Amino acid sequence: MSAWAPLEPGDPAEVGPFQVLARLGAGGMGRVFLARSAAGRWVAVKTIRPEFAAVGEFRRRFAHEAQAARRVSGVFTASVVDSDPVALFPWIATAYVPAPSLRHLVRECGPQPARTVMWLGAGIAEALQSIHAVGVVHRDLKPSNILLDEQGPRVIDFGVVHAEGTYVSTGGTAAIGTPGFMSPEQAYGNVPVTTASDVYALGLTLIQLAQGEAPVPVHTAVDLDEPLRGIVELCLRRDPGLRPSPAEVIRMLADEVDLVAHDNARGWLDAKAWDLVRAFRDAPMPAMPQTRTQAVPPPPKVPPGMQAPGTLRRVAPRHVPAPPEPSSKRYGAARAYAPPQTAADQATIAPYDHACRLMQDGHANDALEAFQHANQVAVQTFGPWHAYAVCSLLGAVHATGVLGWAAAARDQAASAARGAYHALGADHPFTLLVRGEHVHWLGNAGDAAGAAEAASVLAGDYVRTMGAVAPDTFSVRGEWAMWVGRSGDAERAVRHFEHLVVDCRTALGEDATVTLDAKNAFAHWVGVTGDVARAAHLYGLLCGEAEARYGVNSPYAAGIRARLESWTAPA
C-alpha cells in the first residue's frame, strides 16, 4: 500500500529545485506531488491552483504564511523545506512522511478505541503547541491533514496557516478552512481567528476518530463515552475564550490514560491499524525516470463556461430552499410598545391577542377578521395611531398578504405609511413599523430590487433613530440583505449578512433570536452562492445553537434541521 499515484498527463516534471516523481493528492487549494531534491531527499510539494495564483493578495498572504510555517518545529509536524510565492504557480515543499492520514486510518480500520483516540489527541495537541508557540494558527486541522507514523501523529499542510489574529474573510464570501471542521467564529467569518479555533477542530477530529466519518457534520460529543466526552465538550465550547489550551488538553488526557505506557504507535493500535502504518512505511518509492520528457505546463486557458480566475466554481444542490426571513412580526409588537396596565387596556388588547394567536396558528382567514375587529375596538377606545390600533392594522395587512393578495397588502401598507408620516412624523417608531411592512409586501409582490432599495433607506433611518445596536435595527438590516439576495445579488447578500452576524453577536450575544436569524440567513445565502459545503457546516453549527436555545423539539430547531438536510441532500 502506498500514498502515491503515478503522474498524469500535464503534471510538471519539476517544481522549483525538486524533481516530481508521483502524485500524492489534490484538494481545494491545489495539487500535491511527491518529489526529490538534488541530494535525494523526499519532499511533498504543494502547487497552488491557477485561479488563486492569479490573485495578487493571495500571493502576498501565501508568502507571509509560508515564512511563518518555516518557524514551526518538525518534531510533531512535517517541517517546511522551501517555498516560492512568486513562481508561475506558487508552491510550498515539506518533508515527506510515508504514513497514512487519520482519515485513511478511520476509513480502512473503522472507529478507534477510546484509549487510542486519547493518545492520538495528546499527540495532535503537542503538534498544536509547537505550531502556536511561534504565533501560527493552522486553521485547517482535520483527520486528512494529520499523518500517523510509528512515533505518533504528525500535523501537515501548512499551505493555509495564518499568523494569529488575521481574519478569515476573503472578499466577504469565503472562509479559509474546511467546512465540517471550522470553529463557529471561523465559519461565520470576518472576526479574528485565534489558536482556540484549532482546539475546536481538534475536538471535531477526536469525534471522527471515535465514531467514524459522518455524512452530516457532527458538532456535539453527546454520543461519546466518558471521560472522552467531557474533554471534547470543553474543546467544542462556543466561546473561544472558554476552550482549553493544547497544554490543558494534554493534561486532561494524561489524567485518564498513561500516555507514555508504550514507546511507539504499536502499543496503541490494534493489529489492523498497525499493519496499515507499516504498509505505508515499507511501500516502495517511485523509480527515477531515465529521461525527463515533461515540462512545467503553460498557464491553462479558461475553457468556455468556466468562471474567471479568482472565483471558485462549486456545484449547488438541485433544490434550493426559500430564503429564511426574520422571525419578528411587526403586528406582534403592541405589547412591547404599550404594555396593558388599565382595565381599558386589557379590554382593548384582548381581541388583538386573539388575532395574533390565530395568525401564529396558521388561520389567516380568521386572523384577518379578528385583526379588523381589534383595529375597530382600538380606534374607538384610543384613536387611530395608538399602538393597539397600529399593530392590529399591520396584522390585517399581513394576513391579507399571507392569503395571497400581496399587491393589495403592499398598497394597504403604502397608504398606512403615508397616514403615519403625516399624523406622527417621519421618525416615529410606528411610522418605521408601517414602512417595514410596506417593504415586505413590495418585495413579495414581485419588486425585489425595489424592496432592497426601500429597505436600505429604512435601515439607515433605524440606525439614526433607534441606534446601531437596537434589535429592530438588526432585523431591518437582515431584511435589507435578504431582498438584496432575492433581487439576484447573492454575493452581496452574503457580505451584508457576514457583517450583520458579527454585529449581532457583539451587541446581543450568540443565542439572541435576531443573532440566530442572521446566522440562518447567512448560511442560506452562502449556499446560494454555490459554497454548499460551507452552508452545510454553518447549519450544523446552528442546529446545536437552536436546540440549546429553544429545545430539540421546538419548531425553530426543526426548521434549522430541515435546512441542514436541504443543503446536505445529494444534488
C-alpha positions as CSV (number, residue, x, y, z in Angstrom):
1,M,0.0,0.0,0.0
2,S,1.3,3.4,-0.9
3,A,0.3,7.1,-0.5
4,W,1.4,8.0,-4.0
5,A,-0.1,7.5,-7.5
6,P,1.6,7.8,-10.9
7,L,1.8,11.2,-12.6
8,E,-0.9,12.1,-15.1
9,P,-0.6,13.9,-18.4
10,G,0.1,17.6,-17.8
11,D,1.7,17.1,-14.4
12,P,5.0,19.0,-14.1
13,A,8.4,17.2,-14.2
14,E,9.9,19.8,-11.9
15,V,8.7,22.3,-9.3
16,G,11.5,24.7,-8.2
17,P,14.6,22.6,-7.5
18,F,12.6,19.4,-7.0
19,Q,12.1,16.6,-9.5
20,V,8.5,15.5,-9.5
21,L,8.0,11.7,-9.5
22,A,4.4,10.9,-8.3
23,R,1.1,12.4,-7.2
24,L,0.1,12.5,-3.5
25,G,-3.3,14.1,-3.9
26,A,-5.3,17.1,-4.8
27,G,-7.6,19.5,-2.9
28,G,-9.4,22.8,-3.0
29,M,-6.1,24.8,-2.9
30,G,-4.0,22.8,-5.4
31,R,-2.2,19.6,-6.2
32,V,0.4,17.8,-4.0
33,F,3.3,15.9,-5.6
34,L,6.0,13.5,-4.3
35,A,9.3,14.9,-5.4
36,R,13.0,14.5,-4.7
37,S,15.7,17.1,-4.1
38,A,19.1,17.2,-5.9
39,A,20.6,15.4,-2.9
40,G,18.0,12.7,-3.0
41,R,15.7,13.8,-0.1
42,W,12.0,13.1,-0.5
43,V,9.6,16.0,-0.2
44,A,5.9,16.7,-0.6
45,V,5.4,19.7,-2.9
46,K,2.0,21.5,-3.0
47,T,1.3,23.7,-6.0
48,I,-1.4,26.3,-5.9
49,R,-4.3,26.3,-8.4
50,P,-4.3,28.9,-11.2
51,E,-7.3,30.8,-10.0
52,F,-5.5,31.5,-6.7
53,A,-2.2,32.2,-8.4
54,A,-3.9,35.0,-10.4
55,V,-4.8,37.0,-7.3
56,G,-2.0,39.3,-6.0
57,E,-3.4,39.4,-2.5
58,F,-3.3,35.6,-2.3
59,R,0.3,35.6,-3.3
60,R,1.2,38.2,-0.6
61,R,-0.7,36.2,2.1
62,F,0.8,32.9,0.8
63,A,4.4,34.3,1.2
64,H,3.6,35.5,4.7
65,E,2.2,32.2,5.7
66,A,5.0,30.1,4.2
67,Q,7.6,32.2,6.1
68,A,5.6,31.7,9.3
69,A,5.3,28.0,8.8
70,R,9.0,27.5,8.4
71,R,9.4,28.5,12.1
72,V,7.4,25.5,13.2
73,S,9.3,22.6,14.7
74,G,9.3,19.4,12.6
75,V,9.2,17.0,15.6
76,F,5.4,16.8,15.6
77,T,4.8,18.1,12.1
78,A,6.1,17.7,8.6
79,S,8.6,20.6,8.5
80,V,8.6,23.2,5.7
81,V,11.6,22.8,3.5
82,D,11.2,25.5,0.8
83,S,8.6,27.7,-1.0
84,D,8.3,30.1,-3.8
85,P,5.3,32.6,-3.7
86,V,6.4,34.4,-6.9
87,A,6.5,31.3,-9.2
88,L,4.1,30.9,-12.0
89,F,2.2,28.5,-9.8
90,P,3.3,29.3,-6.1
91,W,4.4,26.2,-4.3
92,I,5.5,25.0,-0.8
93,A,7.6,21.9,0.0
94,T,7.5,19.9,3.2
95,A,9.4,16.9,4.4
96,Y,7.7,13.7,3.1
97,V,6.3,11.4,5.8
98,P,5.4,7.9,4.4
99,A,2.4,7.4,6.6
100,P,-1.4,7.1,6.3
101,S,-3.6,10.0,7.3
102,L,-6.0,9.7,10.2
103,R,-8.9,9.9,7.7
104,H,-7.4,6.9,5.9
105,L,-7.0,5.1,9.2
106,V,-10.7,5.5,10.1
107,R,-11.8,4.6,6.6
108,E,-9.7,1.4,6.5
109,C,-9.8,0.3,10.1
110,G,-13.0,1.9,11.4
111,P,-13.6,3.9,14.6
112,Q,-10.8,3.7,17.1
113,P,-10.9,2.6,20.8
114,A,-11.1,5.4,23.3
115,R,-7.6,4.9,24.7
116,T,-6.2,5.1,21.1
117,V,-8.2,8.3,20.4
118,M,-6.9,9.9,23.6
119,W,-3.3,9.0,22.8
120,L,-3.8,10.4,19.3
121,G,-5.4,13.5,20.7
122,A,-2.5,14.2,23.0
123,G,-0.1,13.8,20.1
124,I,-2.1,16.3,18.0
125,A,-2.3,18.7,20.9
126,E,1.6,18.5,21.2
127,A,1.8,19.4,17.5
128,L,-0.5,22.4,18.0
129,Q,1.6,23.5,20.9
130,S,4.7,23.7,18.6
131,I,2.6,25.5,15.9
132,H,1.1,28.0,18.3
133,A,4.4,28.7,20.1
134,V,5.6,30.6,17.0
135,G,2.4,32.6,16.6
136,V,0.9,30.5,13.9
137,V,-2.7,29.2,13.7
138,H,-3.1,26.1,11.4
139,R,-6.8,26.9,10.5
140,D,-7.3,23.6,8.6
141,L,-6.8,20.9,11.2
142,K,-8.7,17.7,10.2
143,P,-8.0,14.0,10.0
144,S,-6.8,14.2,6.4
145,N,-4.1,16.7,7.5
146,I,-2.7,14.5,10.2
147,L,-0.4,11.6,9.4
148,L,0.3,8.7,11.7
149,D,3.7,7.1,11.6
150,E,5.4,4.8,14.0
151,Q,6.1,7.6,16.5
152,G,2.7,9.1,16.5
153,P,0.6,11.7,14.8
154,R,2.1,14.5,12.7
155,V,0.2,17.6,11.6
156,I,0.8,18.6,7.9
157,D,-0.4,21.0,5.3
158,F,0.7,24.5,6.2
159,G,-0.5,25.9,2.9
160,V,-3.4,27.7,4.6
161,V,-1.9,28.6,8.0
162,H,-2.1,32.2,9.1
163,A,-0.4,34.4,11.6
164,E,-2.5,34.6,14.8
165,G,-5.2,37.3,14.8
166,T,-5.6,37.6,11.0
167,Y,-9.1,37.5,9.5
168,V,-11.0,34.6,8.0
169,S,-12.8,36.6,5.4
170,T,-11.6,36.6,1.8
171,G,-13.6,39.2,0.0
172,G,-16.5,38.6,2.3
173,T,-17.8,35.4,0.8
174,A,-15.4,32.6,1.8
175,A,-13.6,31.3,4.8
176,I,-10.2,29.7,5.0
177,G,-10.6,26.2,6.2
178,T,-12.6,23.0,5.6
179,P,-16.3,23.0,6.1
180,G,-17.1,20.5,8.8
181,F,-14.0,21.3,10.8
182,M,-14.3,25.1,11.2
183,S,-15.0,26.7,14.6
184,P,-18.1,28.9,14.8
185,E,-16.0,32.1,14.7
186,Q,-14.1,30.8,11.7
187,A,-17.1,29.6,9.8
188,Y,-19.1,32.9,10.2
189,G,-16.0,34.9,9.2
190,N,-14.9,38.5,9.5
191,V,-13.7,38.0,13.1
192,P,-10.1,37.4,14.4
193,V,-9.4,33.7,14.5
194,T,-7.0,32.5,17.3
195,T,-5.4,29.3,18.4
196,A,-8.8,28.4,20.1
197,S,-10.1,27.6,16.6
198,D,-7.5,24.8,16.2
199,V,-8.7,23.4,19.6
200,Y,-12.2,23.3,18.3
201,A,-11.1,21.5,15.2
202,L,-9.2,19.1,17.5
203,G,-12.4,18.3,19.3
204,L,-14.2,17.6,16.0
205,T,-11.2,15.4,14.9
206,L,-11.5,13.3,18.0
207,I,-15.2,12.8,17.4
208,Q,-14.5,11.4,13.9
209,L,-11.7,9.2,15.2
210,A,-14.1,7.7,17.8
211,Q,-17.2,7.5,15.7
212,G,-16.1,7.3,12.1
213,E,-16.9,9.7,9.2
214,A,-20.5,11.1,9.2
215,P,-22.4,12.4,6.1
216,V,-23.6,15.4,8.1
217,P,-21.2,17.5,10.2
218,V,-21.2,16.4,13.9
219,H,-20.6,19.2,16.4
220,T,-21.6,17.5,19.6
221,A,-19.9,15.0,21.8
222,V,-23.1,13.7,23.2
223,D,-22.6,10.2,21.8
224,L,-19.1,9.7,23.2
225,D,-18.4,7.8,26.4
226,E,-16.8,9.5,29.4
227,P,-14.1,10.6,30.0
228,L,-13.5,11.4,26.3
229,R,-16.9,13.1,26.1
230,G,-16.2,15.7,28.8
231,I,-12.8,16.6,27.3
232,V,-14.2,17.0,23.8
233,E,-17.1,19.1,25.1
234,L,-14.6,21.6,26.5
235,C,-12.9,21.8,23.1
236,L,-16.2,22.5,21.4
237,R,-17.3,25.4,23.6
238,R,-18.9,28.2,21.6
239,D,-16.9,30.9,23.3
240,P,-13.3,30.7,22.2
241,G,-12.1,32.1,25.5
242,L,-13.6,29.2,27.4
243,R,-11.8,26.4,25.4
244,P,-8.8,24.7,26.9
245,S,-5.3,25.3,25.5
246,P,-3.5,22.4,23.9
247,A,-1.4,22.0,27.1
248,E,-4.6,21.7,29.1
249,V,-6.0,19.1,26.7
250,I,-2.8,17.1,27.1
251,R,-3.0,17.3,30.9
252,M,-6.7,16.2,30.9
253,L,-5.9,13.3,28.6
254,A,-2.9,12.3,30.8
255,D,-5.2,12.1,33.8
256,E,-7.3,9.5,32.1
257,V,-4.7,7.3,30.2
258,D,-1.0,6.7,30.7
259,L,0.3,8.4,27.6
260,V,3.9,7.0,28.0
261,A,2.8,3.4,28.5
262,H,4.2,2.5,25.1
263,D,7.3,3.7,23.2
264,N,5.6,4.0,19.8
265,A,2.3,3.5,18.0
266,R,2.4,-0.2,18.0
267,G,1.3,-0.4,21.6
268,W,-1.6,1.9,21.0
269,L,-3.0,0.4,17.7
270,D,-4.8,-2.8,17.0
271,A,-3.2,-5.3,14.6
272,K,-5.1,-3.9,11.6
273,A,-4.2,-0.3,12.2
274,W,-0.5,-1.2,12.9
275,D,-0.3,-3.2,9.7
276,L,-1.6,-0.1,7.8
277,V,1.1,2.1,9.3
278,R,3.8,-0.5,8.4
279,A,2.4,-0.9,4.9
280,F,2.9,2.8,4.2
281,R,6.3,2.8,5.8
282,D,7.5,-0.1,3.7
283,A,5.9,0.8,0.4
284,P,8.4,1.2,-2.4
285,M,9.1,4.7,-3.6
286,P,8.6,5.7,-7.3
287,A,11.6,5.0,-9.6
288,M,13.6,7.8,-11.0
289,P,12.9,8.3,-14.7
290,Q,15.8,7.6,-17.1
291,T,14.9,10.8,-19.1
292,R,13.0,13.9,-18.4
293,T,10.4,14.5,-21.0
294,Q,7.9,16.5,-19.2
295,A,8.0,20.2,-18.6
296,V,6.0,22.6,-16.5
297,P,2.8,23.3,-18.4
298,P,1.9,26.8,-19.5
299,P,-0.9,28.6,-17.7
300,P,-4.1,26.9,-18.7
301,K,-6.6,28.7,-20.8
302,V,-10.0,29.2,-19.2
303,P,-12.4,26.8,-21.1
304,P,-15.8,28.1,-22.2
305,G,-18.2,28.3,-19.4
306,M,-15.6,28.2,-16.6
307,Q,-15.5,31.1,-14.2
308,A,-12.8,33.7,-14.4
309,P,-9.6,33.4,-12.2
310,G,-10.2,34.4,-8.6
311,T,-13.5,32.7,-8.2
312,L,-14.4,29.2,-7.2
313,R,-16.7,27.0,-9.2
314,R,-18.9,24.9,-7.0
315,V,-22.0,22.9,-7.6
316,A,-25.2,23.9,-5.8
317,P,-27.8,21.4,-4.8
318,R,-30.7,20.7,-7.2
319,H,-33.3,22.2,-4.8
320,V,-32.6,25.4,-3.0
321,P,-34.9,26.2,-0.1
322,A,-36.7,29.6,0.1
323,P,-34.6,32.2,2.0
324,P,-35.3,32.5,5.7
325,E,-37.0,35.7,6.8
326,P,-36.5,37.5,10.2
327,S,-38.8,35.8,12.7
328,S,-40.0,39.0,14.3
329,K,-43.6,40.0,13.3
330,R,-44.4,43.7,13.3
331,Y,-48.1,43.1,14.1
332,G,-47.0,41.4,17.3
333,A,-45.2,44.5,18.7
334,A,-48.1,46.1,20.5
335,R,-47.3,44.8,24.0
336,A,-43.7,45.9,23.6
337,Y,-44.7,49.5,22.8
338,A,-47.7,49.7,25.2
339,P,-47.9,47.0,27.9
340,P,-51.5,46.9,29.2
341,Q,-51.9,48.5,32.6
342,T,-55.5,49.6,33.0
343,A,-58.8,47.8,32.6
344,A,-59.4,49.7,29.3
345,D,-56.0,48.5,28.1
346,Q,-56.8,44.9,28.9
347,A,-60.3,45.0,27.2
348,T,-58.8,46.6,24.1
349,I,-55.8,44.3,23.7
350,A,-57.7,41.1,24.3
351,P,-59.2,40.9,20.7
352,Y,-55.7,41.8,19.4
353,D,-54.1,39.0,21.3
354,H,-56.7,36.6,20.0
355,A,-56.0,37.7,16.4
356,C,-52.2,37.2,16.9
357,R,-52.8,33.6,18.1
358,L,-54.9,32.8,15.1
359,M,-52.2,34.2,12.8
360,Q,-49.5,32.2,14.5
361,D,-51.6,29.0,14.3
362,G,-51.9,29.4,10.6
363,H,-55.6,30.5,10.5
364,A,-55.0,33.6,8.2
365,N,-58.7,33.9,7.2
366,D,-59.9,34.1,10.8
367,A,-57.0,36.2,11.8
368,L,-57.8,38.8,9.1
369,E,-61.3,39.3,10.5
370,A,-60.0,39.3,14.1
371,F,-57.4,41.9,13.3
372,Q,-60.0,44.1,11.6
373,H,-62.3,43.8,14.7
374,A,-59.3,44.5,17.0
375,N,-58.5,47.6,15.0
376,Q,-62.0,49.0,15.3
377,V,-62.0,48.5,19.0
378,A,-58.6,50.2,19.4
379,V,-59.6,53.1,17.2
380,Q,-62.8,53.7,19.1
381,T,-61.0,53.5,22.5
382,F,-57.7,55.2,21.9
383,G,-57.7,56.7,18.4
384,P,-56.2,55.6,15.1
385,W,-52.5,55.9,16.0
386,H,-52.3,54.2,19.3
387,A,-50.0,51.1,19.5
388,Y,-53.0,48.7,19.6
389,A,-54.6,50.3,16.6
390,V,-51.4,50.5,14.5
391,C,-50.4,46.9,15.2
392,S,-53.8,45.4,14.6
393,L,-53.8,47.4,11.3
394,L,-50.4,45.8,10.5
395,G,-51.9,42.4,11.4
396,A,-54.8,42.9,8.9
397,V,-52.3,43.9,6.2
398,H,-50.1,40.9,6.9
399,A,-53.0,38.4,6.9
400,T,-54.1,39.9,3.6
401,G,-50.7,39.2,2.0
402,V,-50.5,35.7,3.5
403,L,-53.8,34.9,2.0
404,G,-52.2,35.5,-1.5
405,W,-53.1,39.2,-2.1
406,A,-49.6,40.5,-1.9
407,A,-50.3,43.5,-4.2
408,A,-53.3,44.5,-2.0
409,A,-51.1,44.2,1.1
410,R,-48.5,46.4,-0.5
411,D,-51.0,49.1,-1.4
412,Q,-52.6,49.0,2.1
413,A,-49.2,49.3,3.8
414,A,-48.2,52.2,1.5
415,S,-51.5,54.0,2.4
416,A,-50.9,53.4,6.1
417,A,-47.3,54.6,5.8
418,R,-48.5,57.9,4.2
419,G,-51.0,58.3,7.0
420,A,-48.5,57.6,9.8
421,Y,-46.0,60.0,8.1
422,H,-48.5,62.9,8.2
423,A,-50.0,62.1,11.6
424,L,-46.9,61.1,13.6
425,G,-43.9,62.3,11.7
426,A,-41.2,60.6,9.6
427,D,-39.1,59.3,12.6
428,H,-41.9,58.0,14.8
429,P,-41.5,54.3,15.7
430,F,-44.9,53.5,14.3
431,T,-44.1,55.1,11.0
432,L,-41.0,53.0,10.8
433,L,-43.0,49.9,11.6
434,V,-45.5,50.5,8.8
435,R,-42.8,51.3,6.3
436,G,-41.2,47.9,7.2
437,E,-44.5,46.2,6.4
438,H,-44.6,48.0,3.1
439,V,-41.1,46.9,2.2
440,H,-42.1,43.3,2.9
441,W,-45.1,43.2,0.6
442,L,-43.4,45.4,-2.0
443,G,-40.8,42.6,-2.4
444,N,-43.4,39.8,-2.2
445,A,-45.5,41.5,-4.8
446,G,-42.6,41.0,-7.3
447,D,-40.3,44.0,-6.9
448,A,-37.4,42.6,-5.0
449,A,-35.0,45.3,-6.2
450,G,-37.4,48.0,-5.1
451,A,-37.8,46.3,-1.7
452,A,-34.0,46.2,-1.4
453,E,-33.7,49.9,-2.1
454,A,-36.5,50.8,0.2
455,A,-35.1,48.6,3.0
456,S,-31.7,50.2,2.7
457,V,-33.2,53.6,3.3
458,L,-35.3,52.2,6.2
459,A,-32.2,50.6,7.7
460,G,-30.4,53.9,7.7
461,D,-33.4,55.6,9.4
462,Y,-33.4,52.9,12.1
463,V,-29.7,53.4,12.8
464,R,-30.3,57.1,13.1
465,T,-33.4,57.0,15.3
466,M,-33.2,53.7,17.2
467,G,-29.4,53.3,17.3
468,A,-27.0,51.0,15.5
469,V,-27.3,48.1,18.1
470,A,-31.0,48.0,18.6
471,P,-32.6,44.6,17.9
472,D,-35.1,46.2,15.5
473,T,-32.2,47.8,13.6
474,F,-30.6,44.5,13.1
475,S,-33.8,42.9,12.0
476,V,-34.3,45.6,9.3
477,R,-30.7,45.2,8.2
478,G,-31.4,41.5,7.8
479,E,-34.5,42.2,5.6
480,W,-32.4,44.5,3.5
481,A,-29.8,41.8,2.9
482,M,-32.5,39.3,2.2
483,W,-34.0,41.5,-0.5
484,V,-30.6,42.1,-2.0
485,G,-30.2,38.4,-2.4
486,R,-33.6,37.8,-3.7
487,S,-33.0,40.6,-6.3
488,G,-30.2,38.4,-7.7
489,D,-27.0,39.5,-5.9
490,A,-26.3,36.6,-3.6
491,E,-22.6,37.5,-3.2
492,R,-23.6,41.0,-1.9
493,A,-26.2,39.4,0.4
494,V,-23.5,37.2,1.9
495,R,-21.3,40.2,2.6
496,H,-24.2,42.0,4.3
497,F,-25.1,39.0,6.5
498,E,-21.5,38.3,7.3
499,H,-21.2,41.8,8.9
500,L,-24.6,41.5,10.4
501,V,-23.7,38.3,12.2
502,V,-20.6,39.9,13.7
503,D,-22.6,42.9,14.9
504,C,-25.4,40.8,16.4
505,R,-23.0,38.5,18.2
506,T,-21.2,41.5,19.7
507,A,-24.2,43.5,20.7
508,L,-26.8,40.9,21.6
509,G,-24.9,37.6,22.2
510,E,-24.7,34.3,20.4
511,D,-28.1,33.0,21.2
512,A,-30.3,36.0,20.8
513,T,-33.2,35.4,18.3
514,V,-32.0,38.2,16.0
515,T,-28.5,36.7,16.0
516,L,-29.7,33.2,15.2
517,D,-31.9,34.7,12.4
518,A,-28.8,36.4,11.0
519,K,-26.8,33.2,11.1
520,N,-29.6,31.3,9.5
521,A,-29.8,33.7,6.6
522,F,-26.0,33.9,6.3
523,A,-25.8,30.1,5.9
524,H,-28.5,30.1,3.3
525,W,-27.0,32.8,1.1
526,V,-23.6,31.2,1.4
527,G,-25.2,28.1,-0.1
528,V,-26.9,30.0,-2.8
529,T,-23.5,31.4,-4.0
530,G,-22.5,27.7,-4.6
531,D,-20.5,27.0,-1.4
532,V,-22.7,24.1,-0.4
533,A,-20.2,22.5,1.9
534,R,-19.8,25.7,4.0
535,A,-23.5,26.2,4.1
536,A,-24.0,22.7,5.5
537,H,-21.2,23.3,8.0
538,L,-22.9,26.5,9.2
539,Y,-26.3,24.8,9.5
540,G,-24.6,22.0,11.5
541,L,-23.3,24.6,14.0
542,L,-26.7,26.4,14.0
543,C,-28.5,23.2,14.8
544,G,-26.8,22.9,18.1
545,E,-27.3,26.6,19.0
546,A,-31.0,26.4,18.1
547,E,-31.6,23.3,20.1
548,A,-29.8,24.8,23.1
549,R,-31.8,28.0,22.8
550,Y,-35.3,26.7,22.0
551,G,-35.2,23.0,22.7
552,V,-34.7,19.9,20.5
553,N,-38.4,19.6,19.6
554,S,-39.0,23.3,19.0
555,P,-40.3,24.5,15.6
556,Y,-37.3,26.8,15.3
557,A,-34.8,23.9,15.8
558,A,-36.9,21.7,13.4
559,G,-36.7,24.3,10.8
560,I,-32.9,24.6,11.0
561,R,-32.6,20.8,10.8
562,A,-34.7,20.8,7.7
563,R,-32.4,23.4,6.1
564,L,-29.4,21.3,7.1
565,E,-31.0,18.3,5.3
566,S,-31.7,20.5,2.2
567,W,-28.0,21.5,1.9
568,T,-26.6,18.0,2.6
569,A,-29.0,16.2,0.3
570,P,-27.5,14.8,-2.9
571,A,-27.8,17.2,-5.9
